[in-house]
Amino acid sequence: MFPRAVENAAALLNSVFTALGDGCHTLTVSIRAHSTSDDYFVTTVPFCTTGERITVDQDETDRIVTLMLAGRIGGLVVRTATDNGHARVCGWYLQDNTAVPLSRAQIFNAYCTDPEGEPIPPEHGVEYAEAPPLNV
C-alpha cells in the first residue's frame, strides 16, 4: 500500500472519532467491493471518547483503514448511545477517501428504507442527526 494513502485514510478515520464528542459510539463502515459490483465489505467497531482520549481497538482501526483503501465508494455511519438510553445516528458518504456529511433527511432515508427501496418505520428512540463536518 502507498504510505500517503494509508495516512489519509487514518486521518479521515481519526477525524470521525474526534468529531463526535464525548460518549460511546459504534462506527459501521461499508465499502463497495468494486465499482461494477453490488457487493460491500462491512465492518463495525465500538469506540469511546472522553476529551482528547479515544478508546478503540487498534487492530479494528487498522482493519477499517485497510477496508477504506480497498474500495472507492461507501459510507460511514455512527450510532451514539445517549444519556436517556436512546441513540443518535449520523453518517457520511465516502468516495475516494473523502467524507461528505449526510443531512438529517439523508440518514433518515438510509435507515428507513429496506434494500428493495420500500419504506420502513423509524426505529423507536433513535434521533437521526446531521453529521458533523470532518477536519481532514
N, CA, C and O atoms as a GROMACS GRO file, in nm:
protein
  544
    1MET      N    1   0.083  -0.118   0.000
    1MET     CA    2   0.000   0.000   0.000
    1MET      C    3   0.088   0.124   0.000
    1MET      O    4   0.203   0.121   0.042
    2PHE      N    5   0.030   0.232  -0.047
    2PHE     CA    6   0.104   0.358  -0.052
    2PHE      C    7   0.094   0.427   0.082
    2PHE      O    8  -0.016   0.447   0.134
    3PRO      N    9   0.209   0.466   0.140
    3PRO     CA   10   0.208   0.528   0.272
    3PRO      C   11   0.117   0.651   0.281
    3PRO      O   12   0.049   0.670   0.382
    4ARG      N   13   0.114   0.734   0.178
    4ARG     CA   14   0.031   0.856   0.180
    4ARG      C   15  -0.118   0.821   0.186
    4ARG      O   16  -0.194   0.885   0.258
    5ALA      N   17  -0.158   0.720   0.111
    5ALA     CA   18  -0.298   0.677   0.111
    5ALA      C   19  -0.338   0.622   0.248
    5ALA      O   20  -0.448   0.648   0.296
    6VAL      N   21  -0.248   0.548   0.310
    6VAL     CA   22  -0.274   0.495   0.444
    6VAL      C   23  -0.287   0.610   0.544
    6VAL      O   24  -0.378   0.611   0.627
    7GLU      N   25  -0.197   0.707   0.535
    7GLU     CA   26  -0.204   0.824   0.624
    7GLU      C   27  -0.334   0.900   0.606
    7GLU      O   28  -0.396   0.941   0.704
    8ASN      N   29  -0.377   0.918   0.482
    8ASN     CA   30  -0.502   0.991   0.455
    8ASN      C   31  -0.623   0.917   0.510
    8ASN      O   32  -0.711   0.978   0.571
    9ALA      N   33  -0.628   0.786   0.490
    9ALA     CA   34  -0.739   0.707   0.541
    9ALA      C   35  -0.741   0.708   0.694
    9ALA      O   36  -0.847   0.719   0.756
   10ALA      N   37  -0.622   0.698   0.756
   10ALA     CA   38  -0.613   0.701   0.903
   10ALA      C   39  -0.655   0.838   0.956
   10ALA      O   40  -0.721   0.846   1.060
   11ALA      N   41  -0.617   0.945   0.887
   11ALA     CA   42  -0.656   1.080   0.929
   11ALA      C   43  -0.807   1.098   0.919
   11ALA      O   44  -0.868   1.159   1.007
   12LEU      N   45  -0.866   1.047   0.813
   12LEU     CA   46  -1.011   1.055   0.797
   12LEU      C   47  -1.081   0.980   0.910
   12LEU      O   48  -1.175   1.031   0.970
   13LEU      N   49  -1.035   0.860   0.939
   13LEU     CA   50  -1.094   0.781   1.047
   13LEU      C   51  -1.078   0.852   1.181
   13LEU      O   52  -1.173   0.856   1.260
   14ASN      N   53  -0.962   0.906   1.208
   14ASN     CA   54  -0.939   0.978   1.334
   14ASN      C   55  -1.031   1.101   1.343
   14ASN      O   56  -1.078   1.133   1.452
   15SER      N   57  -1.055   1.167   1.232
   15SER     CA   58  -1.143   1.284   1.236
   15SER      C   59  -1.287   1.244   1.268
   15SER      O   60  -1.361   1.321   1.329
   16VAL      N   61  -1.328   1.123   1.226
   16VAL     CA   62  -1.460   1.073   1.266
   16VAL      C   63  -1.462   1.052   1.416
   16VAL      O   64  -1.556   1.094   1.484
   17PHE      N   65  -1.359   0.987   1.469
   17PHE     CA   66  -1.352   0.960   1.613
   17PHE      C   67  -1.361   1.089   1.695
   17PHE      O   68  -1.428   1.092   1.797
   18THR      N   69  -1.294   1.195   1.650
   18THR     CA   70  -1.289   1.319   1.728
   18THR      C   71  -1.408   1.413   1.703
   18THR      O   72  -1.437   1.497   1.787
   19ALA      N   73  -1.475   1.400   1.590
   19ALA     CA   74  -1.584   1.491   1.555
   19ALA      C   75  -1.710   1.470   1.638
   19ALA      O   76  -1.795   1.558   1.645
   20LEU      N   77  -1.724   1.355   1.700
   20LEU     CA   78  -1.850   1.319   1.764
   20LEU      C   79  -1.861   1.359   1.909
   20LEU      O   80  -1.970   1.355   1.966
   21GLY      N   81  -1.751   1.399   1.968
   21GLY     CA   82  -1.756   1.440   2.108
   21GLY      C   83  -1.756   1.321   2.203
   21GLY      O   84  -1.744   1.206   2.162
   22ASP      N   85  -1.768   1.354   2.330
   22ASP     CA   86  -1.762   1.252   2.435
   22ASP      C   87  -1.879   1.155   2.425
   22ASP      O   88  -1.991   1.192   2.390
   23GLY      N   89  -1.849   1.030   2.457
   23GLY     CA   90  -1.953   0.928   2.460
   23GLY      C   91  -1.904   0.797   2.404
   23GLY      O   92  -1.790   0.783   2.361
   24CYS      N   93  -1.995   0.701   2.406
   24CYS     CA   94  -1.966   0.570   2.348
   24CYS      C   95  -2.040   0.559   2.216
   24CYS      O   96  -2.159   0.588   2.207
   25HIS      N   97  -1.969   0.517   2.115
   25HIS     CA   98  -2.017   0.518   1.978
   25HIS      C   99  -1.990   0.382   1.913
   25HIS      O  100  -1.907   0.305   1.961
   26THR      N  101  -2.061   0.356   1.805
   26THR     CA  102  -2.033   0.239   1.721
   26THR      C  103  -2.025   0.288   1.578
   26THR      O  104  -2.120   0.346   1.525
   27LEU      N  105  -1.911   0.266   1.515
   27LEU     CA  106  -1.888   0.305   1.377
   27LEU      C  107  -1.908   0.184   1.287
   27LEU      O  108  -1.850   0.078   1.310
   28THR      N  109  -1.990   0.201   1.185
   28THR     CA  110  -2.006   0.097   1.082
   28THR      C  111  -1.954   0.153   0.952
   28THR      O  112  -1.995   0.261   0.908
   29VAL      N  113  -1.863   0.079   0.890
   29VAL     CA  114  -1.804   0.120   0.764
   29VAL      C  115  -1.849   0.020   0.658
   29VAL      O  116  -1.837  -0.101   0.676
   30SER      N  117  -1.901   0.072   0.548
   30SER     CA  118  -1.945  -0.011   0.437
   30SER      C  119  -1.878   0.042   0.311
   30SER      O  120  -1.897   0.158   0.273
   31ILE      N  121  -1.800  -0.044   0.246
   31ILE     CA  122  -1.724  -0.004   0.128
   31ILE      C  123  -1.762  -0.096   0.012
   31ILE      O  124  -1.763  -0.218   0.026
   32ARG      N  125  -1.792  -0.036  -0.102
   32ARG     CA  126  -1.825  -0.114  -0.221
   32ARG      C  127  -1.702  -0.192  -0.265
   32ARG      O  128  -1.593  -0.135  -0.280
   33ALA      N  129  -1.720  -0.322  -0.287
   33ALA     CA  130  -1.609  -0.410  -0.320
   33ALA      C  131  -1.541  -0.373  -0.451
   33ALA      O  132  -1.419  -0.381  -0.462
   34HIS      N  133  -1.618  -0.332  -0.548
   34HIS     CA  134  -1.566  -0.299  -0.681
   34HIS      C  135  -1.667  -0.208  -0.748
   34HIS      O  136  -1.787  -0.222  -0.724
   35SER      N  137  -1.622  -0.117  -0.831
   35SER     CA  138  -1.712  -0.019  -0.892
   35SER      C  139  -1.822  -0.082  -0.978
   35SER      O  140  -1.924  -0.020  -1.001
   36THR      N  141  -1.802  -0.205  -1.024
   36THR     CA  142  -1.904  -0.270  -1.106
   36THR      C  143  -1.980  -0.376  -1.027
   36THR      O  144  -2.054  -0.456  -1.086
   37SER      N  145  -1.963  -0.378  -0.896
   37SER     CA  146  -2.025  -0.480  -0.811
   37SER      C  147  -2.124  -0.417  -0.715
   37SER      O  148  -2.112  -0.300  -0.678
   38ASP      N  149  -2.222  -0.494  -0.674
   38ASP     CA  150  -2.314  -0.450  -0.569
   38ASP      C  151  -2.276  -0.510  -0.434
   38ASP      O  152  -2.350  -0.496  -0.337
   39ASP      N  153  -2.161  -0.576  -0.427
   39ASP     CA  154  -2.113  -0.636  -0.303
   39ASP      C  155  -2.040  -0.530  -0.220
   39ASP      O  156  -1.965  -0.448  -0.273
   40TYR      N  157  -2.063  -0.534  -0.089
   40TYR     CA  158  -1.999  -0.440   0.002
   40TYR      C  159  -1.923  -0.516   0.110
   40TYR      O  160  -1.965  -0.623   0.154
   41PHE      N  161  -1.810  -0.457   0.153
   41PHE     CA  162  -1.739  -0.504   0.271
   41PHE      C  163  -1.790  -0.419   0.387
   41PHE      O  164  -1.796  -0.296   0.376
   42VAL      N  165  -1.827  -0.482   0.496
   42VAL     CA  166  -1.883  -0.410   0.609
   42VAL      C  167  -1.810  -0.453   0.736
   42VAL      O  168  -1.784  -0.571   0.757
   43THR      N  169  -1.777  -0.356   0.819
   43THR     CA  170  -1.719  -0.385   0.949
   43THR      C  171  -1.770  -0.281   1.049
   43THR      O  172  -1.806  -0.170   1.013
   44THR      N  173  -1.772  -0.321   1.174
   44THR     CA  174  -1.822  -0.235   1.281
   44THR      C  175  -1.719  -0.233   1.394
   44THR      O  176  -1.660  -0.335   1.427
   45VAL      N  177  -1.700  -0.116   1.452
   45VAL     CA  178  -1.607  -0.104   1.564
   45VAL      C  179  -1.665  -0.007   1.669
   45VAL      O  180  -1.703   0.105   1.637
   46PRO      N  181  -1.670  -0.053   1.794
   46PRO     CA  182  -1.711   0.037   1.902
   46PRO      C  183  -1.592   0.122   1.946
   46PRO      O  184  -1.477   0.078   1.940
   47PHE      N  185  -1.622   0.244   1.991
   47PHE     CA  186  -1.516   0.330   2.047
   47PHE      C  187  -1.580   0.429   2.143
   47PHE      O  188  -1.698   0.460   2.133
   48CYS      N  189  -1.500   0.478   2.234
   48CYS     CA  190  -1.545   0.578   2.330
   48CYS      C  191  -1.448   0.695   2.327
   48CYS      O  192  -1.328   0.678   2.311
   49THR      N  193  -1.503   0.815   2.344
   49THR     CA  194  -1.420   0.934   2.352
   49THR      C  195  -1.449   1.007   2.481
   49THR      O  196  -1.563   1.019   2.524
   50THR      N  197  -1.343   1.056   2.541
   50THR     CA  198  -1.351   1.139   2.661
   50THR      C  199  -1.246   1.246   2.646
   50THR      O  200  -1.127   1.220   2.659
   51GLY      N  201  -1.292   1.368   2.618
   51GLY     CA  202  -1.196   1.476   2.592
   51GLY      C  203  -1.110   1.441   2.472
   51GLY      O  204  -1.161   1.415   2.363
   52GLU      N  205  -0.980   1.441   2.493
   52GLU     CA  206  -0.884   1.409   2.386
   52GLU      C  207  -0.858   1.258   2.375
   52GLU      O  208  -0.794   1.213   2.281
   53ARG      N  209  -0.909   1.182   2.471
   53ARG     CA  210  -0.880   1.038   2.476
   53ARG      C  211  -0.982   0.959   2.394
   53ARG      O  212  -1.103   0.977   2.409
   54ILE      N  213  -0.931   0.872   2.306
   54ILE     CA  214  -1.014   0.785   2.225
   54ILE      C  215  -0.978   0.642   2.261
   54ILE      O  216  -0.862   0.602   2.252
   55THR      N  217  -1.077   0.565   2.302
   55THR     CA  218  -1.055   0.425   2.336
   55THR      C  219  -1.114   0.340   2.223
   55THR      O  220  -1.235   0.334   2.205
   56VAL      N  221  -1.025   0.275   2.149
   56VAL     CA  222  -1.066   0.192   2.036
   56VAL      C  223  -0.961   0.084   2.016
   56VAL      O  224  -0.843   0.106   2.041
   57ASP      N  225  -1.004  -0.031   1.971
   57ASP     CA  226  -0.913  -0.142   1.943
   57ASP      C  227  -0.829  -0.107   1.820
   57ASP      O  228  -0.884  -0.083   1.712
   58GLN      N  229  -0.697  -0.104   1.836
   58GLN     CA  230  -0.608  -0.064   1.726
   58GLN      C  231  -0.615  -0.161   1.609
   58GLN      O  232  -0.604  -0.119   1.494
   59ASP      N  233  -0.632  -0.290   1.635
   59ASP     CA  234  -0.646  -0.387   1.526
   59ASP      C  235  -0.770  -0.358   1.443
   59ASP      O  236  -0.767  -0.369   1.320
   60GLU      N  237  -0.879  -0.320   1.509
   60GLU     CA  238  -1.002  -0.284   1.438
   60GLU      C  239  -0.982  -0.158   1.355
   60GLU      O  240  -1.030  -0.149   1.242
   61THR      N  241  -0.910  -0.062   1.411
   61THR     CA  242  -0.881   0.061   1.339
   61THR      C  243  -0.798   0.031   1.213
   61THR      O  244  -0.827   0.084   1.106
   62ASP      N  245  -0.697  -0.053   1.228
   62ASP     CA  246  -0.615  -0.090   1.112
   62ASP      C  247  -0.699  -0.161   1.006
   62ASP      O  248  -0.680  -0.139   0.886
   63ARG      N  249  -0.790  -0.246   1.050
   63ARG     CA  250  -0.878  -0.317   0.956
   63ARG      C  251  -0.968  -0.219   0.880
   63ARG      O  252  -0.990  -0.236   0.760
   64ILE      N  253  -1.018  -0.119   0.948
   64ILE     CA  254  -1.103  -0.018   0.883
   64ILE      C  255  -1.022   0.061   0.781
   64ILE      O  256  -1.070   0.086   0.670
   65VAL      N  257  -0.902   0.100   0.816
   65VAL     CA  258  -0.817   0.175   0.722
   65VAL      C  259  -0.792   0.089   0.597
   65VAL      O  260  -0.801   0.138   0.485
   66THR      N  261  -0.762  -0.038   0.617
   66THR     CA  262  -0.741  -0.128   0.504
   66THR      C  263  -0.867  -0.139   0.420
   66THR      O  264  -0.860  -0.138   0.297
   67LEU      N  265  -0.980  -0.150   0.485
   67LEU     CA  266  -1.108  -0.158   0.415
   67LEU      C  267  -1.133  -0.031   0.334
   67LEU      O  268  -1.179  -0.038   0.220
   68MET      N  269  -1.104   0.084   0.392
   68MET     CA  270  -1.124   0.211   0.322
   68MET      C  271  -1.035   0.220   0.198
   68MET      O  272  -1.073   0.280   0.098
   69LEU      N  273  -0.917   0.160   0.206
   69LEU     CA  274  -0.826   0.163   0.092
   69LEU      C  275  -0.867   0.064  -0.017
   69LEU      O  276  -0.827   0.078  -0.132
   70ALA      N  277  -0.948  -0.036   0.020
   70ALA     CA  278  -0.986  -0.141  -0.074
   70ALA      C  279  -1.093  -0.097  -0.173
   70ALA      O  280  -1.107  -0.156  -0.280
   71GLY      N  281  -1.169   0.005  -0.139
   71GLY     CA  282  -1.277   0.048  -0.226
   71GLY      C  283  -1.280   0.198  -0.241
   71GLY      O  284  -1.211   0.270  -0.169
   72ARG      N  285  -1.361   0.244  -0.334
   72ARG     CA  286  -1.365   0.388  -0.360
   72ARG      C  287  -1.494   0.452  -0.313
   72ARG      O  288  -1.498   0.573  -0.290
   73ILE      N  289  -1.600   0.373  -0.298
   73ILE     CA  290  -1.731   0.429  -0.264
   73ILE      C  291  -1.786   0.354  -0.144
   73ILE      O  292  -1.773   0.232  -0.135
   74GLY      N  293  -1.848   0.427  -0.054
   74GLY     CA  294  -1.908   0.361   0.062
   74GLY      C  295  -1.970   0.461   0.157
   74GLY      O  296  -2.008   0.572   0.118
   75GLY      N  297  -1.977   0.420   0.281
   75GLY     CA  298  -2.036   0.507   0.381
   75GLY      C  299  -1.983   0.477   0.519
   75GLY      O  300  -1.936   0.367   0.547
   76LEU      N  301  -1.992   0.578   0.604
   76LEU     CA  302  -1.956   0.568   0.744
   76LEU      C  303  -2.079   0.608   0.822
   76LEU      O  304  -2.136   0.715   0.798
   77VAL      N  305  -2.122   0.524   0.916
   77VAL     CA  306  -2.238   0.555   0.999
   77VAL      C  307  -2.197   0.537   1.144
   77VAL      O  308  -2.133   0.438   1.180
   78VAL      N  309  -2.235   0.633   1.228
   78VAL     CA  310  -2.204   0.625   1.371
   78VAL      C  311  -2.334   0.630   1.450
   78VAL      O  312  -2.420   0.715   1.430
   79ARG      N  313  -2.344   0.535   1.540
   79ARG     CA  314  -2.456   0.528   1.634
   79ARG      C  315  -2.400   0.561   1.772
   79ARG      O  316  -2.306   0.496   1.818
   80THR      N  317  -2.457   0.661   1.836
   80THR     CA  318  -2.409   0.708   1.966
   80THR      C  319  -2.516   0.682   2.071
   80THR      O  320  -2.631   0.720   2.055
   81ALA      N  321  -2.476   0.618   2.180
   81ALA     CA  322  -2.567   0.597   2.292
   81ALA      C  323  -2.586   0.731   2.363
   81ALA      O  324  -2.488   0.800   2.392
   82THR      N  325  -2.711   0.768   2.392
   82THR     CA  326  -2.739   0.893   2.462
   82THR      C  327  -2.770   0.865   2.609
   82THR      O  328  -2.794   0.750   2.647
   83ASP      N  329  -2.770   0.970   2.690
   83ASP     CA  330  -2.791   0.956   2.834
   83ASP      C  331  -2.926   0.895   2.870
   83ASP      O  332  -2.940   0.829   2.973
   84ASN      N  333  -3.026   0.917   2.786
   84ASN     CA  334  -3.161   0.869   2.818
   84ASN      C  335  -3.188   0.728   2.766
   84ASN      O  336  -3.303   0.684   2.762
   85GLY      N  337  -3.082   0.657   2.726
   85GLY     CA  338  -3.098   0.521   2.677
   85GLY      C  339  -3.137   0.511   2.531
   85GLY      O  340  -3.160   0.401   2.480
   86HIS      N  341  -3.145   0.623   2.465
   86HIS     CA  342  -3.178   0.624   2.323
   86HIS      C  343  -3.048   0.629   2.242
   86HIS      O  344  -2.939   0.607   2.296
   87ALA      N  345  -3.059   0.659   2.115
   87ALA     CA  346  -2.941   0.665   2.029
   87ALA      C  347  -2.953   0.779   1.929
   87ALA      O  348  -3.063   0.820   1.893
   88ARG      N  349  -2.838   0.827   1.886
   88ARG     CA  350  -2.831   0.928   1.780
   88ARG      C  351  -2.748   0.865   1.667
   88ARG      O  352  -2.644   0.804   1.691
   89VAL      N  353  -2.796   0.882   1.543
   89VAL     CA  354  -2.730   0.823   1.428
   89VAL      C  355  -2.695   0.934   1.328
   89VAL      O  356  -2.778   1.020   1.298
   90CYS      N  357  -2.573   0.931   1.278
   90CYS     CA  358  -2.532   1.023   1.172
   90CYS      C  359  -2.437   0.949   1.079
   90CYS      O  360  -2.391   0.839   1.111
   91GLY      N  361  -2.408   1.008   0.964
   91GLY     CA  362  -2.321   0.938   0.871
   91GLY      C  363  -2.263   1.026   0.763
   91GLY      O  364  -2.299   1.143   0.749
   92TRP      N  365  -2.171   0.967   0.688
   92TRP     CA  366  -2.102   1.035   0.580
   92TRP      C  367  -2.100   0.945   0.458
   92TRP      O  368  -2.087   0.824   0.470
   93TYR      N  369  -2.114   1.004   0.342
   93TYR     CA  370  -2.094   0.934   0.215
   93TYR      C  371  -1.944   0.937   0.190
   93TYR      O  372  -1.880   1.041   0.205
   94LEU      N  373  -1.888   0.825   0.153
   94LEU     CA  374  -1.744   0.814   0.134
   94LEU      C  375  -1.713   0.784  -0.012
   94LEU      O  376  -1.763   0.688  -0.070
   95GLN      N  377  -1.629   0.870  -0.072
   95GLN     CA  378  -1.584   0.846  -0.208
   95GLN      C  379  -1.439   0.891  -0.219
   95GLN      O  380  -1.406   1.005  -0.187
   96ASP      N  381  -1.354   0.800  -0.264
   96ASP     CA  382  -1.210   0.828  -0.279
   96ASP      C  383  -1.150   0.886  -0.152
   96ASP      O  384  -1.074   0.982  -0.158
   97ASN      N  385  -1.186   0.828  -0.036
   97ASN     CA  386  -1.137   0.872   0.094
   97ASN      C  387  -1.170   1.017   0.127
   97ASN      O  388  -1.098   1.083   0.202
   98THR      N  389  -1.280   1.065   0.070
   98THR     CA  390  -1.336   1.195   0.107
   98THR      C  391  -1.473   1.169   0.167
   98THR      O  392  -1.555   1.100   0.106
   99ALA      N  393  -1.498   1.222   0.283
   99ALA     CA  394  -1.626   1.200   0.351
   99ALA      C  395  -1.713   1.324   0.340
   99ALA      O  396  -1.671   1.435   0.376
  100VAL      N  397  -1.833   1.305   0.290
  100VAL     CA  398  -1.930   1.414   0.276
  100VAL      C  399  -2.040   1.390   0.380
  100VAL      O  400  -2.106   1.287   0.378
  101PRO      N  401  -2.060   1.486   0.471
  101PRO     CA  402  -2.161   1.466   0.576
  101PRO      C  403  -2.301   1.448   0.515
  101PRO      O  404  -2.340   1.518   0.421
  102LEU      N  405  -2.375   1.354   0.572
  102LEU     CA  406  -2.514   1.334   0.532
  102LEU      C  407  -2.603   1.424   0.617
  102LEU      O  408  -2.578   1.445   0.736
  103SER      N  409  -2.707   1.476   0.555
  103SER     CA  410  -2.804   1.558   0.628
  103SER      C  411  -2.892   1.467   0.713
  103SER      O  412  -2.890   1.344   0.699
  104ARG      N  413  -2.969   1.528   0.800
  104ARG     CA  414  -3.064   1.454   0.883
  104ARG      C  415  -3.159   1.375   0.794
  104ARG      O  416  -3.187   1.258   0.821
  105ALA      N  417  -3.210   1.436   0.689
  105ALA     CA  418  -3.304   1.370   0.598
  105ALA      C  419  -3.237   1.253   0.526
  105ALA      O  420  -3.299   1.148   0.508
  106GLN      N  421  -3.113   1.270   0.484
  106GLN     CA  422  -3.044   1.162   0.413
  106GLN      C  423  -3.020   1.041   0.501
  106GLN      O  424  -3.038   0.927   0.457
  107ILE      N  425  -2.979   1.063   0.627
  107ILE     CA  426  -2.955   0.949   0.716
  107ILE      C  427  -3.087   0.885   0.755
  107ILE      O  428  -3.095   0.762   0.769
  108PHE      N  429  -3.192   0.964   0.772
  108PHE     CA  430  -3.325   0.910   0.799
  108PHE      C  431  -3.369   0.819   0.684
  108PHE      O  432  -3.414   0.707   0.706
  109ASN      N  433  -3.355   0.869   0.561
  109ASN     CA  434  -3.394   0.790   0.444
  109ASN      C  435  -3.312   0.661   0.434
  109ASN      O  436  -3.365   0.556   0.397
  110ALA      N  437  -3.183   0.668   0.466
  110ALA     CA  438  -3.098   0.549   0.459
  110ALA      C  439  -3.143   0.444   0.560
  110ALA      O  440  -3.143   0.324   0.530
  111TYR      N  441  -3.180   0.488   0.679
  111TYR     CA  442  -3.221   0.395   0.784
  111TYR      C  443  -3.365   0.348   0.771
  111TYR      O  444  -3.400   0.243   0.824
  112CYS      N  445  -3.446   0.424   0.702
  112CYS     CA  446  -3.589   0.393   0.696
  112CYS      C  447  -3.633   0.346   0.558
  112CYS      O  448  -3.747   0.366   0.518
  113THR      N  449  -3.540   0.284   0.487
  113THR     CA  450  -3.569   0.224   0.356
  113THR      C  451  -3.504   0.086   0.353
  113THR      O  452  -3.387   0.071   0.387
  114ASP      N  453  -3.582  -0.015   0.313
  114ASP     CA  454  -3.525  -0.150   0.307
  114ASP      C  455  -3.445  -0.168   0.178
  114ASP      O  456  -3.449  -0.081   0.090
  115PRO      N  457  -3.372  -0.278   0.164
  115PRO     CA  458  -3.287  -0.299   0.045
  115PRO      C  459  -3.363  -0.295  -0.088
  115PRO      O  460  -3.304  -0.268  -0.192
  116GLU      N  461  -3.492  -0.321  -0.084
  116GLU     CA  462  -3.573  -0.317  -0.207
  116GLU      C  463  -3.626  -0.177  -0.235
  116GLU      O  464  -3.695  -0.156  -0.335
  117GLY      N  465  -3.596  -0.080  -0.146
  117GLY     CA  466  -3.640   0.057  -0.167
  117GLY      C  467  -3.774   0.090  -0.103
  117GLY      O  468  -3.828   0.198  -0.124
  118GLU      N  469  -3.827  -0.003  -0.026
  118GLU     CA  470  -3.956   0.020   0.040
  118GLU      C  471  -3.934   0.089   0.175
  118GLU      O  472  -3.836   0.060   0.244
  119PRO      N  473  -4.025   0.180   0.212
  119PRO     CA  474  -4.010   0.248   0.342
  119PRO      C  475  -4.034   0.152   0.458
  119PRO      O  476  -4.118   0.062   0.451
  120ILE      N  477  -3.957   0.173   0.565
  120ILE     CA  478  -3.978   0.101   0.690
  120ILE      C  479  -3.988   0.205   0.801
  120ILE      O  480  -3.931   0.313   0.789
  121PRO      N  481  -4.059   0.174   0.909
  121PRO     CA  482  -4.076   0.274   1.015
  121PRO      C  483  -3.944   0.305   1.084
  121PRO      O  484  -3.856   0.220   1.095
  122PRO      N  485  -3.931   0.430   1.131
  122PRO     CA  486  -3.809   0.466   1.205
  122PRO      C  487  -3.799   0.385   1.334
  122PRO      O  488  -3.900   0.346   1.393
  123GLU      N  489  -3.678   0.360   1.374
  123GLU     CA  490  -3.652   0.286   1.496
  123GLU      C  491  -3.689   0.373   1.617
  123GLU      O  492  -3.652   0.491   1.623
  124HIS      N  493  -3.761   0.315   1.712
  124HIS     CA  494  -3.802   0.389   1.832
  124HIS      C  495  -3.679   0.432   1.913
  124HIS      O  496  -3.586   0.354   1.934
  125GLY      N  497  -3.681   0.556   1.957
  125GLY     CA  498  -3.573   0.606   2.041
  125GLY      C  499  -3.448   0.647   1.968
  125GLY      O  500  -3.344   0.669   2.031
  126VAL      N  501  -3.455   0.657   1.836
  126VAL     CA  502  -3.337   0.696   1.758
  126VAL      C  503  -3.358   0.835   1.699
  126VAL      O  504  -3.459   0.863   1.634
  127GLU      N  505  -3.260   0.921   1.723
  127GLU     CA  506  -3.258   1.054   1.662
  127GLU      C  507  -3.168   1.047   1.539
  127GLU      O  508  -3.052   1.007   1.550
  128TYR      N  509  -3.219   1.085   1.425
  128TYR     CA  510  -3.141   1.088   1.302
  128TYR      C  511  -3.087   1.229   1.290
  128TYR      O  512  -3.163   1.325   1.280
  129ALA      N  513  -2.954   1.242   1.290
  129ALA     CA  514  -2.891   1.374   1.301
  129ALA      C  515  -2.799   1.403   1.183
  129ALA      O  516  -2.746   1.312   1.119
  130GLU      N  517  -2.780   1.531   1.156
  130GLU     CA  518  -2.684   1.573   1.054
  130GLU      C  519  -2.544   1.540   1.105
  130GLU      O  520  -2.512   1.563   1.222
  131ALA      N  521  -2.463   1.487   1.017
  131ALA     CA  522  -2.325   1.453   1.054
  131ALA      C  523  -2.241   1.579   1.067
  131ALA      O  524  -2.257   1.672   0.988
  132PRO      N  525  -2.153   1.583   1.166
  132PRO     CA  526  -2.065   1.699   1.176
  132PRO      C  527  -1.961   1.698   1.064
  132PRO      O  528  -1.925   1.592   1.012
  133PRO      N  529  -1.913   1.816   1.026
  133PRO     CA  530  -1.805   1.819   0.927
  133PRO      C  531  -1.679   1.758   0.987
  133PRO      O  532  -1.658   1.762   1.108
  134LEU      N  533  -1.597   1.702   0.902
  134LEU     CA  534  -1.473   1.638   0.949
  134LEU      C  535  -1.355   1.729   0.918
  134LEU      O  536  -1.351   1.795   0.815
  135ASN      N  537  -1.260   1.730   1.009
  135ASN     CA  538  -1.139   1.811   0.991
  135ASN      C  539  -1.029   1.724   0.934
  135ASN      O  540  -0.947   1.667   1.007
  136VAL      N  541  -1.028   1.714   0.802
  136VAL     CA  542  -0.926   1.633   0.736
  136VAL      C  543  -0.852   1.719   0.637
  136VAL      O  544  -0.761   1.670   0.570
   0.00000   0.00000   0.00000
